[in-house]
Amino acid sequence: MSVLAVAPPVRALIRKEWREFRHHRMILMTATMLPIAFLVLPILNLVFYSAERAPGGVNLAVGQAMFCFFLMPVIVPATLAAYAVVGERDQGTLEPLLTLPMSNRQFLAGKVLAILGPTLVMSLGIYAAYMAVVAAVVHSEVRGSALDWTWVLGMVTVAPLLAAFSTLIGVTFSARARDVRVAEHLSGLVLLPSMLPVLLVVTRTIPATALTWLVFALAVAAIDAVLWRGALRGFDRERAISTV
């Protein structure tokens, strides 16, 4: 998919998608409100941490904060991907788009990459801001655990792959659904249970070690590869255009 990203049709589709994102109210709200919430809530959770009121200890408090940062690259692309195909059809722009000299692979690559780019910038940018604030204002009892390098490794290796997973799921459902809301609901049914492994790590049910994150990353990467091939095989232009 990285090779296709330099192809002129893919670049043109990505630019078109980004222009449309800026003019879509729901997408703009998602891209602004969610990052703010996912930044402010974890910081407040740690700033006002009290050992007496937190029975799970520092590790649980930090884990709750980190879960937000792993959840963001799943929720944001799912919302954007729900509009990827069915949204185009509802606006009457899908059929003209699919008549352009662009293969199915290029079409799907453009849609996926247009969503992944902003998602990763927001997710990693918000996490970097969180680390800066934690380093500056959170007391030392919590700071060391919150800035542990294994969390950084997890974000850098797993979060982009989770974003790709969410995007591919969303685009696949969007290509088959007859309504944006149906695509969103179907994506949610798949994505929320898939966060269970992350939940087990952030709650320290599974140790948050480098090996854990690397194994998790390899597993998600393999799933992403299967989803990409499945999206290519399953994409039907006539069905995507049809409203019946």
N, C-alpha and C positions, 0 to 999 in steps of 0.2 A: 504493500500500500504506500510505502514511502517513495517508491519510484514513481508511482502514478501521481503523487502529489505535485510533481514538477510539470506534469502535462498541462498544456494550456487550457483544455476544457475543464480540468479539475480546479485549476487556479481561478478560472472565471466563475465557476460555480461557488467556490468558497467566498469570493468577493461578493457575489450576489446574496448569499446567505447572510453574510455579516451586515450588509446594507438592510436587509429585511429584519434582522434581529433588532436593529436600532429603532425601527418603526413599529414594533409589535409590543403593545402595552403589557400583555401577560409575561412575555419573555423579559422585558425590561424590569418588571417588578421582581421576577424570579432572580434575575442577575444582580439586583441591588439589595433587596430585602434579606434574602437568604444569607449571602456572605456577611452582612452586618450582624445578623442574628448569630451565625456560627462563629463570629469573632467575639462578640460582646458577652454572650452567655458563658462560654468556657472561662473567659478571663474573670468575670465576676465570681464564678464558682471557686476559682483558686484564690482570688484576692481576699474573699471573705471566708476562706477555709478555717475551720476551727476543729481541732482534734476532739473536743468534747461533744460536738454536734455531728461528727462524721464517723459513724461506727465502722465504716469500711477502711478508714485510714487514708493516708496520703495516696497510696497506689490506686484506690478506687476513685478518689477525686480526680486524679490526673487521667485515669482511664475514661471517666465520663467526659472529660474535656476532649480527649483525643477521639472519642467516638464521633463527636460532631465533625471533626476534620476528615474522618474517613467517610462519613455519611454525605458530606457536601458533594464530592465528585461522583456520587451515585444519584442523588436527587436532581441536581441541576441539569445534567445531560438528559436524564429521563424526560424532563419537562420539555427541553428543546427538541429532542428526538421525536416526541409524539407528533410534532407539527411537520416533521421532515417530508413526509410523502402525502399523508391525508390532508395536511394543511395546504399544501400546494394545490391539491385537487379541489378543495373547497373554494380556493381563491380563483380557480380557473387557469392557473399557470402551469399545471403539471404536464398537460398534453403538449403545449408548445415547447416546454423544456425537453421532453423526451423525444421530440422530433429532431432535435439538434444532433449533429454528428458526434455522439458521445455513447460509449459502450455502457452496459449495466455496471461493469466494474468501476468505470470512471465516475458514473453518477453516484453510486453508493460511497465511493472513496471521498468524493467531494462533500457529500452530506455528513459523513462521519468526521472527517477532518475539520470541517467548519464548526462542529460542535465541540470536538476535543480541544481545539486551540483555546477558546475563551474559558472553557471549564478548567483546564490545567493552570492557566494564568491566574484565575480567581482562586482556585483551591490552594495552590502552592504560595501565592501571594498572601492570602489570608493567614495561612499557617506561619509564614515568615513574620508577619505582623504580630501574630500571637506570641511567638518566641521572643520577639523584641520587647513586647510589653511585659511578658513574664520575667525576663531577665532584669527589667528596670524596676518593677513595682511589687512583684510577688515576694513574700518573705522567704528566707533561706530554707525553712522547713519543707517547703513545697517546691521551690525553684529547682533544686537538684534533680528531683524525680521528673519534673515537667520537661526539663531540657536534656534528659537522657538521650544519648545519640541513637539508641535503638528505635526511638520514636521517629527520629528524622529518617533513619533508614527505611522504616515502614512506610512513611509518607512518600518518599522518593521512589521506592520500588513498587509499592502496592497501589497507591492512590491512582496513578495514571492508568494502570491496568483495570482497576475497578471502573474508572471513567469510561474506558473503551468497552468494557462489559455492559455497562448501563446504556451506552450509546447504541451499541449493536442490537441489544434487546429492544430498545425503543424504536429504532429505525425499522427493524423487522416487523414489529407489531403495527407500526404506522403504515407500512406498505400493504398490510392485509386488512386493516380496520376500515370501517365505514364512517368513523367519527373520531375526532381528536380525543374526546373524553374516554371512549372505549380503549384507544391505544394507551392512554395514561393509566387507566385502571388495570389493564392487562400487564403493563410493565411493572406496576406496583406489586401485583400478585407474585411476580417472579423475583423482583429486586429486593424487597424487604426480607424475605426468608434467607436470601443469599448473604445477608449481612451477619448471619449468625456466627460464622467463623471469626469475623472481626470482633464481634461482641465478646466471644470467648477469650480473645487475646487481650482486649483492653480491660477486661475484668480480672485478668491474670489467672483465669481458669486454665488457659494454656500460657506457658511462660512467654513473655514478650522479648524473645531473644533474636539475634541476627539470623540464626538458622530458621526460626519460625517464620520470619518475614520472607526469607528467600524461598522457602518451600511453598509458602502461600503465593508468592509472586509467580513461581513456575506453574503452579496449578491454575491460577487465573489466566496466565498467558496462554496456556494450552486450551482453556475454555474459550478464550477470545478468538483463537485461531479457528476453532470449530465453528463458532458463531459467524465469523466472517465468511467461511466457506459455505455455511448454511444460508446466509443472507444472499450470497451470489446465486446459489442454485435455486433458491426459492423466490427470487424477485421476478415477477411477471408484469411486464409493462401494461398489457391489456387489463389485467385484474387491478392494477394500481390506479388506472385511469377510470375504470368502471365504477359507477355509483350504485349499481344494482346489487 
